[in-house]
Protein backbone atom coordinates (compact mmCIF):
# COMPACT_ATOMS: atom_id res chain seq x y z
CA UNK A 1 0.00 0.00 0.00
CA UNK A 2 2.94 2.26 0.47
CA UNK A 3 3.48 4.82 -2.26
CA UNK A 4 6.78 6.58 -2.71
CA UNK A 5 7.99 9.63 -4.54
CA UNK A 6 11.43 10.01 -6.03
CA UNK A 7 12.63 13.55 -6.73
CA UNK A 8 15.80 14.03 -8.76
CA UNK A 9 17.31 17.45 -9.43
CA UNK A 10 17.90 17.72 -13.18
CA UNK A 11 18.77 21.34 -13.80
CA UNK A 12 18.86 24.86 -12.40
CA UNK A 13 17.50 27.53 -14.70
CA UNK A 14 17.15 31.03 -13.27
CA UNK A 15 15.06 30.63 -10.09
CA UNK A 16 13.38 27.44 -11.33
CA UNK A 17 14.43 23.91 -10.45
CA UNK A 18 13.45 20.95 -12.65
CA UNK A 19 12.73 17.60 -11.03
CA UNK A 20 11.91 14.14 -12.35
CA UNK A 21 9.03 12.44 -10.59
CA UNK A 22 8.05 8.78 -10.40
CA UNK A 23 5.69 6.92 -8.09
CA UNK A 24 5.40 3.36 -6.87
CA UNK A 25 1.92 1.82 -7.02
CA UNK A 26 -0.82 1.05 -6.40
CA UNK A 27 -2.28 3.29 -9.08
CA UNK A 28 -5.98 2.75 -8.36
CA UNK A 29 -8.29 1.89 -5.49
CA UNK A 30 -11.36 -0.31 -5.16
CA UNK A 31 -12.02 -0.72 -1.43
CA UNK A 32 -11.64 1.08 1.91
CA UNK A 33 -8.63 -1.15 2.56
CA UNK A 34 -6.90 0.44 -0.44
CA UNK A 35 -7.43 3.86 1.18
CA UNK A 36 -6.17 3.19 4.70
CA UNK A 37 -3.03 5.23 4.00
CA UNK A 38 -5.12 8.40 3.87
CA UNK A 39 -6.43 10.23 6.93
CA UNK A 40 -8.57 12.66 4.92
CA UNK A 41 -10.63 12.14 1.76
CA UNK A 42 -13.05 14.75 0.44
CA UNK A 43 -14.55 16.44 -2.59
CA UNK A 44 -13.61 20.11 -2.23
CA UNK A 45 -13.63 23.51 -3.89
CA UNK A 46 -10.33 25.39 -3.64
CA UNK A 47 -10.75 28.88 -2.18
CA UNK A 48 -7.13 30.08 -2.30
CA UNK A 49 -3.50 28.98 -2.64
CA UNK A 50 -0.45 30.68 -1.12
CA UNK A 51 3.10 30.24 0.12
CA UNK A 52 2.93 28.41 3.40
CA UNK A 53 4.54 29.52 6.64
CA UNK A 54 4.43 26.00 8.07
CA UNK A 55 7.82 24.51 8.97
CA UNK A 56 9.44 22.10 6.51
CA UNK A 57 9.92 18.42 7.37
CA UNK A 58 13.46 18.66 5.92
CA UNK A 59 15.56 21.20 4.00
CA UNK A 60 14.47 19.83 0.61
CA UNK A 61 10.77 19.84 1.50
CA UNK A 62 8.81 21.78 -1.14
CA UNK A 63 5.12 22.61 -0.79
CA UNK A 64 2.48 25.34 -0.82
CA UNK A 65 -0.81 25.68 1.00
CA UNK A 66 -4.40 25.50 -0.24
CA UNK A 67 -7.54 26.53 1.65
CA UNK A 68 -10.78 24.88 0.59
CA UNK A 69 -14.46 24.33 1.26
CA UNK A 70 -15.62 20.74 1.71
CA UNK A 71 -18.40 19.80 -0.69
CA UNK A 72 -18.57 16.15 0.38
CA UNK A 73 -16.57 14.42 3.14
CA UNK A 74 -15.67 10.73 2.94
CA UNK A 75 -12.99 10.25 5.59
CA UNK A 76 -11.49 12.33 8.42
CA UNK A 77 -12.66 15.37 10.34
CA UNK A 78 -13.67 18.80 9.12
CA UNK A 79 -10.68 20.65 7.69
CA UNK A 80 -10.24 23.72 5.52
CA UNK A 81 -6.54 23.72 4.60
CA UNK A 82 -3.92 21.35 3.23
CA UNK A 83 -0.27 21.29 2.16
CA UNK A 84 0.33 20.47 -1.51
CA UNK A 85 3.66 18.86 -2.41
CA UNK A 86 5.62 20.65 -5.15
CA UNK A 87 5.33 24.21 -6.41
CA UNK A 88 2.98 26.51 -8.30
CA UNK A 89 3.79 29.23 -10.84
CA UNK A 90 0.86 31.40 -9.71
CA UNK A 91 2.53 32.09 -6.36
CA UNK A 92 6.13 32.22 -7.59
CA UNK A 93 7.44 29.03 -6.01
CA UNK A 94 9.90 26.54 -7.50
CA UNK A 95 8.36 24.51 -10.33
CA UNK A 96 8.81 20.72 -10.56
CA UNK A 97 7.48 17.90 -12.73
CA UNK A 98 5.78 16.57 -9.58
CA UNK A 99 3.37 19.52 -9.32
CA UNK A 100 -0.33 18.64 -9.49
CA UNK A 101 -1.38 22.26 -9.93
CA UNK A 102 -4.17 22.65 -7.40
CA UNK A 103 -5.46 26.17 -8.13
CA UNK A 104 -8.05 28.64 -6.88
CA UNK A 105 -11.71 27.98 -7.80
CA UNK A 106 -11.01 24.45 -9.01
CA UNK A 107 -12.85 21.40 -7.68
CA UNK A 108 -10.76 18.45 -6.54
CA UNK A 109 -11.19 14.96 -5.13
CA UNK A 110 -8.50 15.13 -2.44
CA UNK A 111 -6.72 12.21 -0.78
CA UNK A 112 -4.42 13.40 2.02
CA UNK A 113 -2.10 11.85 4.60
CA UNK A 114 -0.51 13.22 7.78
CA UNK A 115 3.19 14.09 7.51
CA UNK A 116 5.68 13.83 10.37
CA UNK A 117 4.56 17.23 11.63
CA UNK A 118 0.91 16.08 11.64
CA UNK A 119 -0.01 18.34 8.72
CA UNK A 120 -2.38 17.09 6.03
CA UNK A 121 -0.62 16.68 2.68
CA UNK A 122 -1.46 15.67 -0.83
CA UNK A 123 0.55 15.53 -4.04
CA UNK A 124 1.58 13.72 -7.18
CA UNK A 125 1.85 10.25 -5.63
CA UNK A 126 -1.63 10.23 -4.14
CA UNK A 127 -5.00 9.48 -5.71
CA UNK A 128 -5.93 13.21 -5.71
CA UNK A 129 -7.51 14.26 -9.01
CA UNK A 130 -8.91 17.47 -10.43
CA UNK A 131 -12.68 17.19 -10.89
CA UNK A 132 -13.26 20.52 -12.65
CA UNK A 133 -11.16 23.50 -13.70
CA UNK A 134 -11.85 27.01 -12.43
CA UNK A 135 -14.05 27.53 -15.50
CA UNK A 136 -15.97 24.32 -14.71
CA UNK A 137 -14.53 22.15 -17.49
CA UNK A 138 -14.32 18.40 -16.78
CA UNK A 139 -12.22 15.61 -18.26
CA UNK A 140 -14.82 13.67 -20.24
CA UNK A 141 -12.23 11.63 -22.13
CA UNK A 142 -10.52 9.91 -19.18
CA UNK A 143 -13.08 10.96 -16.53
CA UNK A 144 -10.32 11.93 -14.11
CA UNK A 145 -11.91 13.03 -10.87
CA UNK A 146 -15.34 11.97 -12.12
CA UNK A 147 -14.71 8.23 -11.73
CA UNK A 148 -12.89 8.71 -8.40
CA UNK A 149 -15.82 10.65 -6.95
CA UNK A 150 -18.30 8.05 -8.19
CA UNK A 151 -16.27 5.18 -6.72
CA UNK A 152 -15.88 6.93 -3.36
CA UNK A 153 -19.64 7.41 -3.14
CA UNK A 154 -20.07 3.70 -3.78
CA UNK A 155 -17.38 2.62 -1.27
CA UNK A 156 -18.61 4.92 1.51
CA UNK A 157 -22.27 4.33 0.63
CA UNK A 158 -23.11 7.99 0.10
CA UNK A 159 -26.57 8.49 -1.27
CA UNK A 160 -26.79 10.86 -4.20
CA UNK A 161 -30.09 12.62 -4.70
CA UNK A 162 -31.81 11.32 -7.81
CA UNK A 163 -33.51 13.79 -10.07
CA UNK A 164 -36.74 13.12 -11.90
CA UNK A 165 -35.93 13.89 -15.50
CA UNK A 166 -38.76 15.03 -17.70
CA UNK A 167 -38.85 14.25 -21.39
CA UNK A 168 -37.21 16.86 -23.56
CA UNK A 169 -33.95 18.79 -23.48
CA UNK A 170 -31.97 19.07 -20.22
CA UNK A 171 -29.17 21.62 -19.90
CA UNK A 172 -26.44 22.18 -17.33
CA UNK A 173 -24.33 25.34 -17.23
CA UNK A 174 -20.79 26.50 -16.52
CA UNK A 175 -20.15 29.17 -13.86
CA UNK A 176 -19.94 31.78 -16.66
CA UNK A 177 -23.49 30.95 -17.79
CA UNK A 178 -22.49 29.08 -20.97
CA UNK A 179 -24.12 25.70 -21.63
CA UNK A 180 -21.99 22.77 -20.44
CA UNK A 181 -24.20 19.83 -21.48
CA UNK A 182 -27.33 19.73 -23.62
CA UNK A 183 -29.05 16.36 -23.77
CA UNK A 184 -32.34 14.93 -24.98
CA UNK A 185 -34.33 12.55 -22.72
CA UNK A 186 -37.28 10.25 -23.25
CA UNK A 187 -38.89 8.06 -20.57
CA UNK A 188 -36.20 9.18 -18.13
CA UNK A 189 -33.34 7.94 -20.32
CA UNK A 190 -30.91 9.72 -22.64
CA UNK A 191 -32.44 9.42 -26.08
CA UNK A 192 -31.40 11.53 -29.03
CA UNK A 193 -28.66 14.12 -29.32
CA UNK A 194 -26.15 14.93 -26.56
CA UNK A 195 -23.74 17.85 -26.91
CA UNK A 196 -20.99 18.82 -24.47
CA UNK A 197 -19.43 22.28 -24.88
CA UNK A 198 -16.21 23.96 -23.85
CA UNK A 199 -16.67 26.95 -21.49
CA UNK A 200 -16.24 29.29 -24.49
CA UNK A 201 -19.25 27.76 -26.26
CA UNK A 202 -17.23 25.63 -28.71
CA UNK A 203 -18.56 22.07 -29.18
CA UNK A 204 -16.45 19.46 -27.38
CA UNK A 205 -18.48 16.28 -28.00
CA UNK A 206 -21.47 15.57 -30.24
CA UNK A 207 -23.08 12.14 -30.00
CA UNK A 208 -26.41 10.31 -29.99
CA UNK A 209 -28.20 7.99 -27.57
CA UNK A 210 -30.95 5.42 -27.91
CA UNK A 211 -32.82 4.27 -24.79
CA UNK A 212 -29.91 5.21 -22.53
CA UNK A 213 -27.08 3.80 -24.66
CA UNK A 214 -24.73 5.50 -27.11
CA UNK A 215 -25.83 4.81 -30.64
CA UNK A 216 -24.34 6.04 -33.91
CA UNK A 217 -21.50 8.53 -34.38
CA UNK A 218 -19.63 10.16 -31.49
CA UNK A 219 -17.45 13.08 -32.61
CA UNK A 220 -14.94 14.82 -30.32
CA UNK A 221 -13.49 18.24 -31.18
CA UNK A 222 -10.48 20.21 -29.97
CA UNK A 223 -10.67 23.85 -28.89
CA UNK A 224 -10.04 25.00 -32.45
CA UNK A 225 -13.02 23.06 -33.78
CA UNK A 226 -10.95 20.29 -35.39
CA UNK A 227 -12.09 16.68 -35.06
CA UNK A 228 -9.86 14.73 -32.67
CA UNK A 229 -11.87 11.50 -32.25
CA UNK A 230 -14.46 9.74 -34.41
CA UNK A 231 -16.33 6.75 -32.99
CA UNK A 232 -19.22 4.60 -34.09
CA UNK A 233 -21.42 3.07 -31.36
CA UNK A 234 -24.06 0.35 -31.19
CA UNK A 235 -25.81 -0.66 -27.95
CA UNK A 236 -23.35 1.45 -25.96
CA UNK A 237 -20.23 -0.19 -27.43
CA UNK A 238 -17.70 1.18 -29.93
CA UNK A 239 -17.91 -0.76 -33.18
CA UNK A 240 -16.27 -0.82 -36.61
CA UNK A 241 -13.42 1.62 -37.32
CA UNK A 242 -12.67 4.56 -35.02
CA UNK A 243 -10.16 7.35 -35.59
CA UNK A 244 -8.01 9.47 -33.29
CA UNK A 245 -6.30 12.61 -34.62
CA UNK A 246 -3.23 14.44 -33.35
CA UNK A 247 -4.10 17.74 -31.66
CA UNK A 248 -0.78 19.12 -32.94
CA UNK A 249 -0.84 18.13 -36.62
CA UNK A 250 -4.45 17.10 -37.27
CA UNK A 251 -3.18 13.86 -38.83
CA UNK A 252 -4.59 10.44 -37.97
CA UNK A 253 -2.71 9.07 -34.94
CA UNK A 254 -4.67 5.89 -34.15
CA UNK A 255 -7.06 3.73 -36.15
CA UNK A 256 -8.87 1.25 -33.93
CA UNK A 257 -11.15 -1.55 -35.09
CA UNK A 258 -13.78 -3.04 -32.76
CA UNK A 259 -16.10 -6.02 -33.03
CA UNK A 260 -19.87 -5.70 -32.48
CA UNK A 261 -19.42 -6.26 -28.71
CA UNK A 262 -16.94 -3.42 -28.26
CA UNK A 263 -13.82 -5.58 -28.09
CA UNK A 264 -10.82 -4.00 -29.80
CA UNK A 265 -9.45 -6.22 -32.55
CA UNK A 266 -6.74 -3.95 -33.97
CA UNK A 267 -4.98 -0.69 -33.12
CA UNK A 268 -2.81 1.00 -35.74
CA UNK A 269 -0.54 3.81 -34.53
CA UNK A 270 1.00 6.54 -36.71
CA UNK A 271 3.71 9.01 -35.70
CA UNK A 272 3.37 12.82 -35.86
CA UNK A 273 4.39 12.79 -39.53
CA UNK A 274 1.71 10.25 -40.42
CA UNK A 275 4.17 7.36 -40.85
CA UNK A 276 3.15 3.88 -39.68
CA UNK A 277 4.64 3.17 -36.24
CA UNK A 278 3.04 -0.08 -35.06
CA UNK A 279 0.01 -2.36 -35.41
CA UNK A 280 -1.51 -4.29 -32.52
CA UNK A 281 -3.82 -7.22 -33.27
CA UNK A 282 -5.73 -9.27 -30.72
CA UNK A 283 -6.39 -12.83 -31.87
CA UNK A 284 -9.49 -14.06 -30.07
CA UNK A 285 -9.09 -17.68 -31.18
CA UNK A 286 -5.52 -18.04 -29.85
CA UNK A 287 -5.86 -15.36 -27.13
CA UNK A 288 -2.70 -13.69 -28.42
CA UNK A 289 -1.74 -10.02 -28.34
CA UNK A 290 0.47 -9.36 -31.36
CA UNK A 291 2.39 -6.09 -31.74
CA UNK A 292 4.27 -5.36 -34.97
CA UNK A 293 6.66 -2.38 -35.04
CA UNK A 294 7.84 -0.82 -38.30
CA UNK A 295 10.89 1.01 -39.61
CA UNK A 296 10.23 4.43 -41.22
CA UNK A 297 10.73 2.64 -44.55
CA UNK A 298 7.70 0.45 -43.82
CA UNK A 299 9.75 -2.70 -43.22
CA UNK A 300 8.93 -4.76 -40.12
CA UNK A 301 11.21 -3.91 -37.17
CA UNK A 302 9.86 -6.43 -34.63
CA UNK A 303 6.96 -8.75 -33.81
CA UNK A 304 6.10 -9.37 -30.16
CA UNK A 305 3.51 -12.00 -29.19
CA UNK A 306 2.11 -12.16 -25.66
CA UNK A 307 -0.90 -13.51 -23.78
CA UNK A 308 -3.88 -11.18 -24.27
CA UNK A 309 -5.08 -11.68 -20.68
CA UNK A 310 -1.93 -11.25 -18.60
CA UNK A 311 0.54 -9.95 -21.25
CA UNK A 312 3.06 -12.68 -20.40
CA UNK A 313 5.59 -12.82 -23.23
CA UNK A 314 5.38 -15.75 -25.66
CA UNK A 315 7.76 -14.87 -28.51
CA UNK A 316 9.59 -11.74 -29.68
CA UNK A 317 11.40 -11.43 -33.00
CA UNK A 318 13.51 -8.49 -34.20
CA UNK A 319 14.40 -7.99 -37.86
CA UNK A 320 17.03 -6.20 -39.88
CA UNK A 321 15.52 -3.64 -42.24
CA UNK A 322 16.26 -6.10 -45.05
CA UNK A 323 13.66 -8.45 -43.57
CA UNK A 324 16.10 -11.04 -42.20
CA UNK A 325 15.84 -12.08 -38.55
CA UNK A 326 18.27 -10.42 -36.15
CA UNK A 327 17.17 -11.70 -32.71
CA UNK A 328 14.49 -13.94 -31.30
CA UNK A 329 13.26 -14.80 -27.80
CA UNK A 330 10.99 -17.77 -27.10
CA UNK A 331 9.57 -17.53 -23.56
CA UNK A 332 8.51 -20.30 -21.19
CA UNK A 333 5.68 -18.81 -19.08
CA UNK A 334 4.60 -22.24 -17.78
CA UNK A 335 8.10 -23.57 -17.07
CA UNK A 336 9.38 -22.67 -13.60
CA UNK A 337 13.00 -23.51 -14.52
CA UNK A 338 13.40 -21.62 -17.82
CA UNK A 339 12.95 -17.93 -18.72
CA UNK A 340 13.56 -17.91 -22.48
CA UNK A 341 15.47 -19.38 -25.37
CA UNK A 342 17.48 -16.85 -27.41
CA UNK A 343 18.89 -16.68 -30.94
CA UNK A 344 20.95 -13.97 -32.65
CA UNK A 345 22.02 -13.79 -36.28
CA UNK A 346 24.31 -11.56 -38.31
CA UNK A 347 23.00 -9.51 -41.22
CA UNK A 348 24.36 -12.28 -43.47
CA UNK A 349 22.28 -14.94 -41.71
CA UNK A 350 25.00 -16.56 -39.58
CA UNK A 351 23.92 -17.72 -36.12
CA UNK A 352 26.13 -15.86 -33.64
CA UNK A 353 24.45 -16.68 -30.32
CA UNK A 354 22.05 -19.30 -29.03
CA UNK A 355 21.27 -20.16 -25.43
CA UNK A 356 18.58 -20.88 -22.84
CA UNK A 357 18.32 -18.58 -19.83
CA UNK A 358 17.31 -20.34 -16.63
CA UNK A 359 15.63 -18.87 -13.57
CA UNK A 360 18.42 -17.41 -11.44
CA UNK A 361 20.40 -16.13 -14.44
CA UNK A 362 22.28 -19.25 -15.57
CA UNK A 363 22.82 -19.58 -19.35
CA UNK A 364 22.96 -22.88 -21.20
CA UNK A 365 24.75 -22.50 -24.54
CA UNK A 366 23.22 -24.65 -27.26
CA UNK A 367 24.86 -26.62 -30.03
CA UNK A 368 23.93 -25.46 -33.53
CA UNK A 369 21.06 -27.57 -34.79
CA UNK A 370 18.30 -27.52 -37.36
CA UNK A 371 15.94 -25.73 -34.97
CA UNK A 372 18.41 -22.85 -34.72
CA UNK A 373 18.10 -21.99 -38.39
CA UNK A 374 15.63 -19.47 -39.69
For each residue, the residues with C-beta under 8 A, 3 or more apart:
1: 26 34 36 37
2: 24 37
3: 23 24 25 26 37 125 126
4: 23 24 125
5: 21 22 23 85 98 123 124 125
6: 20 21 22 23
7: 19 20 21 60 96 98
8: 19 20
9: 12 17 18 19
10: 18 19 20
11: 17 18
12: 9 16 17 18
13: 16 18
14:
15: 94
16: 12 13 94 95
17: 9 11 12 94 95 96
18: 9 10 11 12 13 95 96 97
19: 7 8 9 10 96 97 98
20: 6 7 8 10 97
21: 5 6 7 96 97 98 124 125
22: 5 6
23: 3 4 5 6 27 124 125
24: 2 3 4 125
25: 3
26: 1 3 29 34
27: 23
28: 34 127
29: 26 34 35 127 151
30: 34 151 155
31: 34 35 155
32: 35 36 155 156
33: 36
34: 1 26 28 29 30 31
35: 29 31 32 38 41 75 111 127 155
36: 1 32 33
37: 1 2 3 113
38: 35 41 75 76 111 112 113 126 127
39: 75 76 112 113 114 120
40: 75 76 77 79 82 110 111 112 113 120
41: 35 38 73 74 75 76 109 110 111 112 152
42: 70 71 72 73 74 75 76 79 109 110
43: 70 71 72 73 74 107 108 109 110 131 149 152
44: 68 69 70 71 107 108 110
45: 68 69 71 105 106 107
46: 49 66 67 68 102 103 104 105 106 107 108
47: 67 68 69 104
48: 66 67 104
49: 46 64 65 66 67 84 88 90 91 102 103 104
50: 64 65 91
51: 64 65 91 92 93
52: 63 64 65 83
53:
54: 65 83 117 119
55: 117
56: 59 61 63
57: 61 115 116 117
58: 61
59: 56
60: 7
61: 56 57 58
62: 85 86 87 93 94 96
63: 52 56 83 84 85 86 121 123
64: 49 50 51 52 83 84 86 87 88 91 93
65: 49 50 51 52 54 81 82 83 84
66: 46 48 49 81 82 83 84 102
67: 46 47 48 49 80 81
68: 44 45 46 47 80 81 82 108 110
69: 44 45 47 80
70: 42 43 44 73 78 79 80
71: 42 43 44 45 107
72: 42 43 149 153 158
73: 41 42 43 70 76 78
74: 41 42 43 152 155 156 158
75: 35 38 39 40 41 42 156
76: 38 39 40 41 42 73 79 112
77: 40
78: 70 73
79: 40 42 70 76 82 120
80: 67 68 69 70
81: 65 66 67 68 120
82: 40 65 66 68 79 110 112 120 121 122
83: 52 54 63 64 65 66 115 119 120 121 122
84: 49 63 64 65 66 88 100 102 121 122 123
85: 5 62 63 98 100 121 122 123 124
86: 62 63 64 96 98 99 100 123 124
87: 62 64 93 94 95 96 99
88: 49 64 84 91 93 95 99 101 102 103
89: 92 93 95
90: 49 103 104
91: 49 50 51 64 88
92: 51 89
93: 51 62 64 87 88 89
94: 15 16 17 62 87
95: 16 17 18 87 88 89 99
96: 7 17 18 19 21 62 86 87 99
97: 18 19 20 21
98: 5 7 19 21 85 86 123 124 125
99: 86 87 88 95 96 124
100: 84 85 86 122 123 124 128 130
101: 88 130
102: 46 49 66 84 88 106 108 122 128 130
103: 46 49 88 90 106 134
104: 46 47 48 49 90 134
105: 45 46 134
106: 45 46 102 103 130 131 132 133 134
107: 43 44 45 46 71 130 131 132 145
108: 43 44 46 68 102 128 129 130 131 145
109: 41 42 43 127 128 129 131 145 148 149 152
110: 40 41 42 43 44 68 82 122 128
111: 35 38 40 41 122 126 127 128
112: 38 39 40 41 76 82 120 121 122 126 128
113: 37 38 39 40 120 121 122 126
114: 39 118 119 120 121
115: 57 83 118 119 121
116: 57
117: 54 55 57
118: 114 115
119: 54 83 114 115
120: 39 40 79 81 82 83 112 113 114
121: 63 82 83 84 85 112 113 114 115
122: 82 83 84 85 100 102 110 111 112 113 126 128
123: 5 63 84 85 86 98 100 126 128
124: 5 21 23 85 86 98 99 100
125: 3 4 5 21 23 24 98
126: 3 38 111 112 113 122 123
127: 28 29 35 38 109 111 148
128: 100 102 108 109 110 111 112 122 123
129: 108 109 144 145 148
130: 100 101 102 106 107 108 133 139 144 145
131: 43 106 107 108 109 138 145 146 148 149
132: 106 107 136 137 138 145
133: 106 130 136 137 138
134: 103 104 105 106
135: 174 175 176 199
136: 132 133 174 175 176 180 199
137: 132 133 174 198 199
138: 131 132 133 145 146
139: 130 142 143 144 145 146
140: 143 146 196 204 205
141: 220 229
142: 139
143: 139 140 146 147
144: 129 130 139 147 148
145: 107 108 109 129 130 131 132 138 139 148 149
146: 131 138 139 140 143 149 150
147: 143 144 150 151
148: 109 127 129 131 144 145 151 152
149: 43 72 109 131 145 146 152 153
150: 146 147 153 154
151: 29 30 147 148 154 155
152: 41 43 74 109 148 149 155 156 158
153: 72 149 150 156 157 158 160
154: 150 151 157
155: 30 31 32 35 74 151 152
156: 32 74 75 152 153
157: 153 154
158: 72 74 152 153
159:
160: 153
161:
162:
163:
164: 188
165: 170 185 188
166: 185
167: 185 186 187
168: 184 185
169: 182 183 184 185
170: 165 181 182 183 184 185
171: 179 180 181 182 183
172: 179 180 181
173: 177 178 179 180
174: 135 136 137 177 178 179 180 199
175: 135 136
176: 135 136 199
177: 173 174
178: 173 174 197 199 200 201
179: 171 172 173 174 182 197 201
180: 136 171 172 173 174 196 197 199
181: 170 171 172 194 195 196 197
182: 169 170 171 179 193 194 195 197
183: 169 170 171 190 192 193 194 195 209
184: 168 169 170 190 191 192 193 194 209
185: 165 166 167 168 169 170 188 189 190 191 192
186: 167 189 191 192
187: 167 191 211
188: 164 165 185
189: 185 186 209 211 212
190: 183 184 185 194 209 212
191: 184 185 186 187 209 210 211 212
192: 183 184 185 186 208 209
193: 182 183 184 206 207 208 209
194: 181 182 183 184 190 205 206 207 208 209
195: 181 182 183 203 205 206
196: 140 180 181 203 204 205
197: 178 179 180 181 182 201 202 203 204
198: 137 201 202 203 204 223
199: 135 136 137 174 176 178 180
200: 178 223
201: 178 179 197 198
202: 197 198 221 223 225
203: 195 196 197 198 206 221 225
204: 140 196 197 198 220 221
205: 140 194 195 196 218 219 220 221
206: 193 194 195 203 218 219 221
207: 193 194 214 216 217 218 219 231 233
208: 192 193 194 214 215 216 217 218
209: 183 184 189 190 191 192 193 194 212 213 214 215
210: 191 213 215 216
211: 187 189 191
212: 189 190 191 209
213: 209 210 233 235 236
214: 207 208 209 218 233 236
215: 208 209 210 233 234 235 236
216: 207 208 210 232 233
217: 207 208 230 231 232 233
218: 205 206 207 208 214 229 230 231 232 233
219: 205 206 207 227 229 230 231
220: 141 204 205 227 228 229 230
221: 202 203 204 205 206 225 226 227 228
222: 225 226 228 247
223: 198 200 202
224:
225: 202 203 221 222
226: 221 222 245 247 250
227: 219 220 221 230 245
228: 220 221 222 244 245 247
229: 141 218 219 220 242 243 244 245
230: 217 218 219 220 227 242 243
231: 207 217 218 219 238 242
232: 216 217 218 238 239 240 241 242
233: 207 213 214 215 216 217 218 236 237 238 239
234: 215 237 239 260
235: 213 215
236: 213 214 215 233 262
237: 233 234 258 260 261 262
238: 231 232 233 242 256 258 262
239: 232 233 234 258 259 260 262
240: 232 257 258
241: 232 255 256 257
242: 229 230 231 232 238 255 256 257 258
243: 229 230 252 254 255 256
244: 228 229 252 253 254 255 256
245: 226 227 228 229 250 251 252 253
246: 249 250 251 252 253 272
247: 222 226 228
248: 272
249: 246 272 273 274
250: 226 245 246
251: 245 246 270 272 273 274
252: 243 244 245 246 255 270 274
253: 244 245 246 269 270 272
254: 243 244 267 268 269 270
255: 241 242 243 244 252 266 267 268 270
256: 238 241 242 243 244 264 266 267 268
257: 240 241 242 264 265 266 267
258: 237 238 239 240 242 262 263 264 265
259: 239 262 263 265
260: 234 237 239
261: 237
262: 236 237 238 239 258 259
263: 258 259 282 284
264: 256 257 258 267 282
265: 257 258 259 281 282 284
266: 255 256 257 279 280 281 282
267: 254 255 256 257 264 279 280
268: 254 255 256 276 278 279 280
269: 253 254 276 277 278 279 280
270: 251 252 253 254 255 274 275 276 277
271: 274 275 277
272: 246 248 249 251 253
273: 249 251
274: 249 251 252 270 271
275: 270 271 296
276: 268 269 270 279 294 298
277: 269 270 271 293 294
278: 268 269 291 292 293 294
279: 266 267 268 269 276 291 292 294
280: 266 267 268 269 289 290 291 292
281: 265 266 289 290 292
282: 263 264 265 266 288 289 290 308
283: 286 287 288 289 290 308
284: 263 265 287
285:
286: 283
287: 283 284 307 308 309
288: 282 283 305 306 307 308 314
289: 280 281 282 283 305 306 307 308 311
290: 280 281 282 283 303 304 305
291: 278 279 280 303 304 306
292: 278 279 280 281 300 302 303
293: 277 278 300 301 302 303 304
294: 276 277 278 279 298 299 300 301
295: 298 299 300 301 321
296: 275
297: 321
298: 276 294 295
299: 294 295 319 321 322 323
300: 292 293 294 295 303 319 323
301: 293 294 295 318 319 321
302: 292 293 316 317 318 319
303: 290 291 292 293 300 315 316 317 319
304: 290 291 293 313 315 316 317
305: 288 289 290 313 314 315 316
306: 288 289 291 311 312 313 314
307: 287 288 289 310 311 312 314 333
308: 282 283 287 288 289 311
309: 287
310: 307
311: 289 306 307 308
312: 306 307 331 333
313: 304 305 306 316 329 331 333 340
314: 288 305 306 307 330 331 333
315: 303 304 305 328 329 330 331
316: 302 303 304 305 313 327 328 329 331
317: 302 303 304 325 327 328 329
318: 301 302 325 326 327 328
319: 299 300 301 302 303 322 323 324 325 326
320: 323 324 325 326 347
321: 295 297 299 301
322: 299 319 347
323: 299 300 319 320
324: 319 320 345 347 349 374
325: 317 318 319 320 328 343 345 374
326: 318 319 320 344 345 347
327: 316 317 318 342 343 344 345
328: 315 316 317 318 325 342 343 344
329: 313 315 316 317 340 341 342
330: 314 315 340 341 342
331: 312 313 314 315 316 339 340
332: 335 338 339 340 341
333: 307 312 313 314
334:
335: 332 338
336: 359
337: 358 359
338: 332 335 341 356 357 358 359
339: 331 332 357 358 359
340: 313 329 330 331 332 356 357
341: 329 330 332 338 354 355 356 357 366
342: 327 328 329 330 353 354 355 356 357
343: 325 327 328 351 353 354 372
344: 326 327 328 351 352 353 354
345: 324 325 326 327 349 350 351 352 374
346: 349 350 352
347: 320 322 324 326
348:
349: 324 345 346 374
350: 345 346
351: 343 344 345 354 368 372 373
352: 344 345 346
353: 342 343 344
354: 341 342 343 344 351 365 366 368 372
355: 341 342 363 364 365 366
356: 338 340 341 342 363 364 366
357: 338 339 340 341 342 361 362 363
358: 337 338 339 361 362 363 364
359: 336 337 338 339
360:
361: 357 358
362: 357 358
363: 355 356 357 358
364: 355 356 358
365: 354 355
366: 341 354 355 356 369 372
367:
368: 351 354 372
369: 366 372
370: 373
371:
372: 343 351 354 366 368 369
373: 351 370
374: 324 325 345 349
